[in-house]
Amino acid sequence: MLQEIRERAQGWVAWAIIILISIPFAFWGIDSYFGGGAEPVVASVNGAEITERAFNQNVNRTRIQLRDRLGDAYDPALFDDQRIRQQVLERMIRETLLLEDSAAMGLRTSDQAIRAAILSEPAFQQDGAFSNAQYERVLRLQGLSPAAYEDSLRSELLLSQLPRAIRETAFVTDALAERSASLVHQERIVAYATVPQSTFTETVEPPTDEAIAAYYDGHQDQFATPEQVRVSYLFLDAADLSRPDQSLDEASLREQYQLKLDAFTAPEERKVRHILLSVPVDADQNALDETRERLQEVQQRITAGESFAAVAAEVSEDPGSAGQGGELGWVGRDALDPAFEQAVFAIQPETLSEPVRSRFGYHLVEVLEVRGGEPKPFEAVKEELIADLNSGSSEAAFFEQAEQLATLTYESPDSLIPAAETLGLEVQLSDWIDRSGGEGLFANPRVVGAAFSEEVLALGNNSELLEPDPEAMQALVLRVAEHREPSVRPLEEVRDEIVTLLETQQAADAAKAEAEAIVARVEGGQELAAAAEGFDVVDAGQIGRVATEPPPEVTQLAFSLPPPAADAALRVGSTTASDSGDAYVVVVSEVKEGDPSQLDPTELEAEARMLTRALAAADVDAVLAAMQARAKIERKPIVTDEPF
């Protein structure tokens, strides 16, 4: 057969095939044959490309940061996916521009700055000091190598240099600070009328089928359901693997007790008092002998019956303890001068020592009490031993079973049942979750990421062994049981919702129209009470910008209206509360400026700082806008169904 193939492959047809295959190789290389190519790009900035992979990583990181920052208050429905992706892209464009311009200006991040940032990062510290083990552990949990993290940190620090330099040039004059303070403390005399939306609910007409369909077609994102999965999973928890207490015999416990005897022994401490006659470090022998003789005389006085405390108060040259009768309190080992410590732990309680030489001089030492130094009895620590042994056995069992779970689910990637049967675990089923996560285990970003990964979702394999919280010694392996594609709920299902929305909007529009009619009557010369007859009218009086009594919509409109002009007794306008649909008519009859001279100087300083920050931020934004205006930026359409 091979000979026949060889003979047939030597004609003109074979050469034609070879030529056709060679053409794509010549123009695009062998990658084109296998389907490979350049990585997809979402934008380019002066030729620098922002890849789809980097963009998606930033989007996912932003979502995780939002969830971590808001905790239980996080609601994915409040964060529009398209808006998040657009904001992330614009941020990445700005960062690319900043890096490019910073490099062009010769700005750099030194190795010393990188080191200082790492050493000062609280996440890398233990007991208030940098820990290399903690540093490596945190990076490992984030899937980063030290080199990758340090490169990222270098770029991050470089990104901050130019904006920081711009911000530091901002300043505010005293006159501007005073004018701003005057505006902040401005007050206005306000009255308002409320036109409730509910007043018009009986008059609205049911929306037509055409209006309902038009609203549905124009707001389909409002009725969209995200991509969702339900996952089957095996869950392993060290807390469920404890060995029963009764299996621990007395002999095992006593053996463990002997092994841990040091841990059950409190360090010996002694309550001490002393008398010190100090001697200079460079004193000659005559001075030493003289001091020793003086202390021996003191010793004889105490031996003869004088009070140690009284003698110490009289002659001791230790200013810290002489006033307390020479008492030093409770002391342990490795806390004293070695010679002094040796004397303290050598004598019996209520025994006066011979003169003891230390680097400070000569001491007389007396031990008043002794505590510690004896191990706790076996019965006192028996329960603790049982708990430790059970914990140790459960930890060992956890790591053993976790290893088996990882191996078995890898060897049978299309099912969890073999691992469940071997390890005696139950295959559990989650609720529906989307890419923003669910509850419990499925609020963890690593678990959600695994559920929506290509390996699990697209290829249908088991996930790798996941540890949602390594400190808790828990692990799981999951696979997708059911999958729902993103979809829009059918019109029939949401019809009643749309009808309610349209009727509510009609009532709000009617309230707004009535409010505008009242405004017209007030501008025509009527008093507010007469123009708004039938509706509640409130004389709010003099209010400030942060007043809590009128509805916020009223305060906001009152301070957005221009002050009454010389030829106008008042200003009037209307607004609608977005949450209730009620409309308000607001009348401003007088504006009273704040008096900066009546303010505390610290308040003016605070106002100046706030203005400086605002101006600095505006300066940075202006520089970035100028950079973007000069740059050649190409944006590609943003796709919203990327994995999370």
C-alpha positions in Angstrom: 0.0 0.0 0.0 2.8 2.4 0.9 4.4 1.8 -2.5 1.1 2.6 -4.2 0.8 5.9 -2.2 4.3 6.8 -3.2 3.7 6.2 -6.9 0.5 8.2 -6.9 2.1 11.1 -5.0 4.6 11.9 -7.8 2.2 13.4 -10.4 1.2 17.0 -11.2 -1.8 16.8 -8.7 0.6 16.2 -5.8 2.7 19.2 -6.8 -0.4 21.4 -7.1 -1.4 20.4 -3.5 2.1 21.1 -2.2 2.0 24.6 -3.8 -1.4 25.4 -2.4 -0.3 24.4 1.1 2.9 26.4 0.8 1.1 29.7 0.1 -0.4 30.3 3.6 2.9 29.1 5.1 4.8 31.7 3.1 2.5 34.6 4.0 1.4 33.8 7.5 3.7 31.1 8.9 2.8 27.7 10.2 0.6 29.2 13.0 -2.0 30.0 10.4 -2.3 26.3 9.5 -3.0 25.3 13.1 -5.4 28.2 13.7 -3.0 30.2 15.9 -2.6 33.9 15.6 -2.1 37.1 17.5 -3.8 37.5 20.9 -7.1 39.4 20.6 -6.8 43.1 21.4 -9.4 45.4 22.9 -7.6 48.7 22.4 -4.3 50.2 21.3 -2.6 53.3 22.6 0.0 54.8 20.4 0.7 51.3 19.1 0.8 49.7 22.6 -1.8 47.0 22.7 -4.2 46.2 25.5 -4.9 42.5 25.2 -8.3 40.9 25.8 -6.7 38.6 28.4 -5.3 41.5 30.4 -8.6 43.4 30.1 -10.6 40.5 31.3 -8.3 40.0 34.2 -8.7 43.6 35.2 -12.5 43.3 34.9 -12.6 40.3 37.1 -10.3 41.9 39.6 -12.6 45.0 39.8 -15.6 42.8 40.4 -13.8 41.0 43.2 -12.6 44.2 44.8 -16.2 45.6 44.7 -17.5 42.4 46.4 -14.7 42.5 49.0 -15.2 46.2 49.7 -19.0 46.0 50.0 -19.3 42.6 51.7 -22.9 41.6 52.4 -24.1 44.9 50.8 -22.7 43.8 47.4 -25.6 43.3 44.9 -24.5 42.4 41.3 -27.7 43.9 40.0 -26.5 47.4 41.0 -23.4 47.2 38.9 -24.0 47.2 35.1 -21.6 44.8 33.5 -21.1 47.0 30.3 -20.4 50.1 32.4 -17.8 48.2 34.6 -16.1 46.9 31.5 -16.1 50.4 29.9 -14.7 52.0 33.0 -11.9 49.3 33.3 -11.0 49.9 29.6 -10.8 53.6 30.0 -8.6 53.2 33.2 -6.3 50.8 31.3 -6.0 53.4 28.5 -5.1 56.1 31.0 -2.5 53.9 32.7 -0.9 53.0 29.4 -0.6 56.7 28.5 0.8 57.5 32.0 3.4 54.8 31.7 4.4 55.9 28.3 4.6 59.6 29.2 6.4 58.9 32.5 9.0 56.9 30.7 9.4 59.7 28.1 10.0 62.1 31.0 12.7 59.9 32.5 10.7 58.9 35.5 11.7 55.6 37.1 11.0 53.4 40.1 14.1 52.5 42.1 14.7 49.1 43.6 14.8 50.8 47.0 11.3 52.1 46.5 10.1 48.6 45.6 11.7 47.2 48.7 10.3 49.9 50.9 6.8 49.3 49.6 7.0 45.6 50.1 8.4 45.9 53.6 5.7 48.4 54.6 2.8 46.4 53.2 0.6 45.1 56.2 -0.4 42.0 54.3 3.2 40.8 54.3 3.8 41.4 58.1 3.6 39.2 61.1 3.7 40.7 64.6 4.3 44.1 63.1 7.4 43.1 61.1 7.9 42.0 57.5 7.9 38.2 57.2 9.4 36.6 54.0 7.3 33.5 54.6 4.1 35.5 54.8 5.1 37.5 51.7 5.6 34.3 49.7 2.4 32.7 51.1 0.2 35.7 50.1 1.7 35.8 46.6 1.2 32.1 46.2 -2.5 32.4 47.2 -2.9 35.1 44.5 -1.1 32.9 41.9 1.8 35.3 41.6 5.6 34.8 41.7 7.7 37.4 43.6 9.2 38.6 40.3 5.7 39.1 38.7 4.5 40.9 41.8 7.5 43.2 41.9 7.1 44.0 38.2 3.5 44.9 38.8 4.4 47.0 41.9 7.1 48.8 39.9 4.5 49.8 37.3 2.0 50.8 40.0 4.5 53.1 41.7 5.6 54.6 38.4 2.0 55.3 37.6 1.6 57.3 40.7 4.7 59.5 40.2 3.4 62.0 37.6 -0.1 62.5 39.1 1.5 63.0 42.5 3.9 65.6 41.1 0.9 67.4 39.4 -1.2 67.3 42.6 1.6 68.8 44.7 1.6 72.0 42.5 -2.0 72.8 43.4 -2.7 75.7 45.8 -5.6 77.8 47.0 -5.5 81.5 47.9 -7.1 82.8 51.2 -9.7 84.7 49.2 -10.8 81.6 47.3 -11.0 79.6 50.5 -13.1 82.3 52.2 -15.4 82.5 49.1 -15.9 78.8 49.1 -16.6 78.7 52.8 -19.1 81.5 52.3 -20.9 79.4 49.7 -20.8 76.2 51.8 -22.4 78.0 54.7 -24.9 79.9 52.6 -28.5 79.6 53.7 -31.8 80.1 51.8 -35.3 80.8 52.9 -37.4 78.1 51.2 -41.0 77.0 50.9 -42.2 74.0 48.9 -45.3 72.1 47.8 -45.5 68.3 47.3 -47.5 66.9 44.4 -47.8 63.1 45.1 -47.7 60.7 42.2 -50.4 58.6 43.9 -52.9 61.4 43.3 -52.9 60.5 39.6 -52.8 56.7 39.7 -56.6 56.5 39.3 -56.5 58.6 36.1 -53.8 56.7 34.2 -54.9 54.7 31.2 -53.8 51.1 30.7 -50.9 51.0 28.3 -51.5 49.6 24.8 -50.0 46.4 23.5 -47.9 48.5 21.2 -46.5 50.6 24.2 -45.8 47.4 26.2 -43.9 45.8 23.2 -42.0 49.0 22.5 -40.9 49.2 26.2 -39.9 45.6 26.1 -37.9 46.0 22.9 -36.2 49.1 24.2 -35.3 47.8 27.7 -34.4 44.1 27.2 -31.3 44.4 29.4 -33.8 45.2 32.2 -35.3 41.7 31.8 -32.1 39.8 31.1 -31.0 36.8 33.2 -27.3 36.2 33.4 -25.5 33.0 32.5 -25.9 30.5 35.4 -24.7 27.1 36.5 -25.6 24.5 39.1 -22.6 22.5 40.2 -22.2 19.1 41.8 -19.4 19.0 44.3 -17.6 16.9 46.9 -16.8 18.8 50.1 -14.1 17.8 52.6 -13.9 19.5 56.0 -11.3 18.6 58.6 -13.8 19.4 61.4 -15.9 16.3 60.2 -12.8 14.0 60.4 -12.2 14.1 64.2 -11.5 10.7 65.8 -14.0 9.9 68.7 -12.5 10.8 72.1 -13.2 7.3 73.6 -10.6 5.8 71.1 -7.8 7.5 73.0 -6.6 5.3 75.8 -5.0 6.4 79.0 -1.6 5.2 78.1 -1.6 7.2 74.8 -2.7 10.3 76.7 0.0 10.0 79.4 2.7 9.4 76.7 1.6 12.6 75.0 1.6 14.4 78.4 5.2 13.4 78.9 6.1 14.6 75.4 4.5 18.0 76.0 5.6 18.4 79.6 7.5 21.6 78.9 4.4 23.1 77.3 2.4 22.4 80.5 5.1 23.8 82.8 4.7 27.5 83.6 8.1 29.3 83.6 9.5 29.8 87.1 9.2 33.3 88.4 10.4 34.9 91.7 9.3 37.9 93.6 12.5 39.7 94.4 13.8 42.7 96.3 17.4 44.0 96.4 19.7 46.7 97.7 22.2 48.1 95.3 25.4 50.0 96.0 26.6 51.1 92.5 30.2 50.9 91.3 31.5 52.5 88.1 32.4 50.0 85.3 36.0 51.1 85.3 36.4 51.2 89.1 39.7 49.9 90.5 40.0 47.0 93.0 40.2 49.4 96.0 36.8 50.9 95.1 35.3 47.4 94.6 36.6 46.2 98.0 35.3 49.3 99.7 31.8 49.0 98.2 31.7 45.3 99.1 32.6 46.0 102.7 29.9 48.7 102.9 27.3 46.2 101.6 28.5 43.6 104.2 27.8 46.2 106.9 24.3 46.6 105.4 23.9 42.8 105.4 24.8 42.7 109.1 22.2 45.3 110.0 19.5 43.3 108.3 20.7 40.1 109.8 20.6 41.8 113.2 16.9 42.5 112.7 16.5 45.8 110.8 13.7 45.9 108.2 15.0 45.1 104.7 12.6 47.6 103.2 13.7 50.4 105.6 17.4 49.8 105.0 16.8 49.6 101.2 14.9 53.0 101.3 17.9 54.4 103.2 20.9 53.1 101.4 20.0 51.5 98.1 21.3 53.4 95.0 18.7 52.0 92.6 16.3 54.9 92.1 13.7 52.7 90.6 13.2 50.4 93.5 14.6 52.1 96.7 11.3 53.9 97.3 9.4 50.6 97.2 11.6 49.0 99.8 13.9 47.5 97.1 11.1 45.4 95.5 11.5 44.5 91.8 8.3 42.5 91.5 8.1 39.1 89.7 11.0 38.3 87.5 11.7 35.4 85.2 14.8 34.0 83.6 16.6 35.8 80.7 15.4 39.2 82.0 18.2 40.2 84.4 21.9 40.7 84.5 23.4 37.2 84.3 25.2 37.3 87.6 22.2 38.9 89.4 19.9 36.3 87.8 22.1 33.4 88.9 21.9 34.7 92.5 18.1 35.2 92.4 17.4 31.6 91.2 20.1 30.0 93.5 18.8 31.1 96.9 15.8 29.8 98.8 12.8 32.0 99.6 13.2 34.4 102.6 17.0 33.9 102.5 19.4 36.9 102.2 22.1 36.4 99.7 25.8 37.3 100.0 26.9 40.4 98.1 26.5 39.8 94.4 28.5 41.6 91.8 26.9 42.7 88.5 27.8 45.3 86.0 25.8 47.9 88.0 27.6 47.3 91.3 27.0 45.1 94.4 23.6 43.7 95.4 22.0 42.1 98.4 19.1 39.9 97.1 16.2 38.4 98.9 13.6 36.2 97.3 10.1 36.7 98.7 8.0 34.2 96.8 8.3 31.6 94.0 5.7 30.6 91.5 5.7 28.3 88.4 8.3 25.8 87.5 6.0 22.9 88.1 4.0 21.1 85.4 0.2 21.2 85.5 -1.1 17.8 86.7 -2.2 15.3 84.1 -5.9 15.5 85.1 -5.8 19.3 84.6 -4.7 19.0 81.0 -6.3 15.7 80.0 -9.1 17.4 78.0 -6.6 19.6 76.2 -4.6 16.5 75.3 -7.6 14.8 73.9 -8.5 17.9 71.8 -4.9 18.2 70.5 -4.7 14.5 69.5 -8.1 14.6 67.8 -7.1 17.8 66.0 -3.8 16.2 64.9 -5.6 13.1 63.7 -8.3 15.1 61.8 -5.6 17.2 60.2 -3.7 14.2 59.0 -6.9 12.6 57.8 -7.8 15.7 56.0 -4.6 16.0 54.0 -4.7 12.3 53.2 -8.3 12.4 52.0 -7.7 15.7 50.1 -4.8 14.1 48.2 -7.0 11.1 47.4 -9.8 13.4 46.3 -7.6 15.3 44.0 -6.2 12.1 42.5 -9.5 10.3 42.1 -11.3 13.2 40.5 -8.3 13.8 38.1 -8.3 10.1 37.1 -12.1 10.2 36.5 -12.5 13.7 35.1 -16.1 13.2 33.9 -17.6 12.1 37.2 -17.5 12.6 40.9 -19.1 9.3 41.8 -15.9 7.1 41.9 -14.3 9.6 44.4 -17.5 9.8 46.4 -17.8 6.1 46.7 -14.1 5.6 47.6 -14.0 8.3 50.3 -17.6 7.9 51.6 -18.5 11.5 50.6 -21.9 12.8 49.4 -22.3 14.4 46.0 -23.9 17.7 46.8 -25.8 20.1 44.4 -25.5 23.8 44.6 -28.2 26.4 43.9 -28.0 28.3 40.6 -25.1 30.8 40.6 -24.0 33.3 38.1 -20.5 34.8 37.5 -21.0 37.3 40.4 -21.1 34.4 42.8 -23.7 33.0 45.2 -23.7 32.2 49.0 -21.5 30.3 51.3 -18.8 28.4 49.5 -20.0 29.9 46.2 -19.3 33.4 47.3 -15.6 32.6 47.1 -14.1 34.1 43.8 -11.8 31.0 43.3 -14.8 28.6 43.5 -16.9 30.8 41.1 -13.9 31.2 38.8 -13.5 27.4 38.7 -17.2 26.8 38.0 -17.1 29.1 34.9 -13.6 28.1 33.7 -13.1 26.6 30.3 -11.9 23.4 31.7 -15.1 22.9 33.8 -17.8 24.7 31.9 -16.7 24.2 28.3 -14.9 20.9 28.4 -17.1 19.3 31.1 -14.3 18.1 33.4 -14.0 18.1 37.2 -12.3 21.1 38.7 -9.0 20.9 40.4 -8.9 20.6 44.2 -10.1 24.0 45.6 -9.4 25.4 49.0 -11.8 28.3 49.6 -10.1 29.1 52.9 -6.8 27.3 53.5 -6.8 28.3 57.2 -10.1 26.4 57.7 -8.8 23.2 56.2 -11.7 22.7 53.8 -11.5 21.5 50.2 -13.9 20.7 47.4 -14.0 19.5 43.8 -16.8 20.5 41.5 -18.3 20.0 38.1 -21.1 21.6 36.2 -24.4 19.8 36.6 -26.6 22.2 34.6 -25.9 25.3 32.5 -28.2 28.2 31.5 -27.1 30.5 28.8 -27.7 34.3 29.2 -31.3 35.0 28.1 -34.0 37.6 28.1 -37.2 36.7 29.9 -40.1 36.4 27.4 -42.6 39.2 27.1 -45.4 37.1 28.5 -43.5 36.6 31.7 -42.7 40.3 32.3 -45.8 41.8 30.8 -47.3 42.7 34.2 -44.1 44.2 35.3 -44.0 46.4 32.3 -47.7 47.5 32.7 -46.9 48.5 36.3 -43.8 50.4 35.2 -45.7 52.3 32.5 -48.6 53.1 34.7 -46.3 54.4 37.4 -44.4 56.5 34.9 -47.7 58.0 33.6 -48.7 59.0 37.1 -45.2 60.5 37.7 -45.5 62.4 34.4 -48.9 63.7 35.5 -47.5 64.8 38.9 -44.6 66.6 37.1 -47.0 68.3 34.7 -49.1 69.6 37.6 -46.0 70.8 39.4 -44.9 72.7 36.3 -48.4 74.3 36.1 -48.0 75.4 39.7 -44.6 76.9 38.9 -46.3 78.9 36.0 -49.0 80.2 38.4 -46.4 81.3 41.0 -44.3 83.0 38.3 -47.5 84.7 37.2 -47.8 86.3 40.7 -49.8 83.9 42.8 -48.7 82.9 46.3 -47.5 79.3 46.5 -50.3 78.3 48.9 -52.9 79.5 46.4 -51.1 78.2 43.3 -50.8 74.7 44.9 -54.2 74.6 46.5 -55.2 71.0 47.3 -51.6 70.0 47.9 -49.4 70.1 51.0 -47.4 73.3 51.3 -44.5 73.6 53.8 -42.7 76.8 54.9 -39.2 75.3 55.5 -37.8 78.6 56.6 -34.0 79.2 56.5 -32.1 76.0 55.5 -28.5 75.1 54.9 -27.0 72.9 52.2 -26.9 69.9 54.6 -30.4 70.4 56.0 -32.1 67.1 56.9 -35.7 68.2 57.2 -36.8 68.9 53.6 -36.6 66.0 51.2 -33.1 66.0 49.6 -34.6 66.7 46.2 -36.1 70.0 47.6 -32.7 71.0 49.2 -30.8 70.2 46.0 -33.2 72.2 43.8 -33.3 75.1 46.3 -29.5 75.6 46.1 -29.4 75.1 42.4 -31.8 77.9 41.6 -30.2 81.3 41.0 -30.6 83.9 43.8 -33.6 86.2 43.4 -32.6 89.1 41.2 -33.2 92.7 42.0 -36.4 92.7 39.9 -37.6 89.3 41.2 -38.9 88.6 44.7 -38.3 84.9 44.4 -37.1 82.0 42.3 -39.2 78.9 41.7 -38.7 75.5 40.1 -39.9 71.9 40.1 -38.3 68.5 40.4 -39.3 64.9 40.7 -38.1 62.3 43.3 -36.7 59.4 41.4 -37.6 56.8 44.0 -41.2 57.8 44.6 -42.2 59.7 41.5 -43.6 62.6 43.6 -43.0 66.1 42.3 -42.0 69.2 44.2 -42.4 72.9 43.6 -39.7 74.9 45.4 -39.7 78.6 46.0 -36.6 80.5 47.2 -37.3 84.0 48.5 -34.0 85.0 50.0 -30.3 84.0 50.0 -28.1 84.7 53.0 -24.3 84.3 52.4 -22.1 82.7 55.0 -19.7 84.9 56.9 -16.1 83.5 56.8 -15.1 85.8 59.6 -17.4 83.9 62.0 -15.8 80.6 61.2 -13.2 78.8 63.2 -9.7 79.1 61.6 -9.4 75.3 61.5 -12.6 75.2 59.4 -11.1 77.6 56.9 -8.0 75.5 56.8 -10.1 72.4 56.2 -11.9 74.2 53.4 -8.6 75.2 51.8 -7.4 71.6 52.0 -10.6 70.3 50.4 -10.4 72.9 47.6 -6.7 72.1 47.0 -7.5 68.4 46.6 -10.3 69.2 44.2 -8.1 71.5 42.1 -5.3 68.9 42.2 -7.7 66.2 40.9 -8.9 68.6 38.2 -5.3 69.3 37.2 -4.6 65.6 36.9 -7.7 65.0 34.9 -6.8 67.9 32.6 -3.3 66.5 32.0 -4.7 63.1 31.3 -7.3 64.6 28.9 -4.5 66.4 27.0 -2.6 63.1 26.8 -5.6 61.3 25.4 -6.3 64.1 22.9 -2.7 63.8 21.5 -2.6 60.0 21.6 -3.7 57.7 18.8 -6.3 55.5 20.6 -8.2 52.7 18.9 -11.0 51.0 20.8 -12.6 47.7 19.8 -16.2 46.8 20.6 -16.4 45.4 24.2 -17.9 41.9 24.5 -19.8 41.3 27.8 -19.8 37.5 27.9 -16.2 36.9 28.9 -15.6 34.3 31.7 -15.4 35.5 35.2 
